[in-house]
Amino acid sequence: MTDSILVLYGSYRSDRLGIRLANYLVTSLRQRGNDVELIDAKAVGLPMLDRMYKEYPNGSAPSAMEQLAEKIRAADAFVFVTGEYNWGMQPGPEKPDRPLP
């Protein structure tokens, strides 16, 4: 039986280095016979998170969020790779006070 594993990488920085580790993990886990997908936060295209997925009525969440939720529900395991920020995990992006131009 093959395990379905998501490797989630959460850095948005332009000079991010952790993507190398995330790609290495994907390759290594695939070589062990697992079904592995890299979920790169920068590539997913989620909207600014001002509402949790569970707060949307069924079927009304943004499509990128809906697709990601389906992948998460179907996965057997998760590996999180996060960037380092001041010797700890990085914070999420701030919600702007006004819409961005």
Secondary structure, DSSP 8 states (H G I E B T S, - for coil): ---EEEEEE----TT--HHHHHHHHHHHHHHTT-EEEEEEHHHH-----SS-GGGS-TT-S-HHHHHHHHHHHH-SEEEEE--EETTEE-------SS---
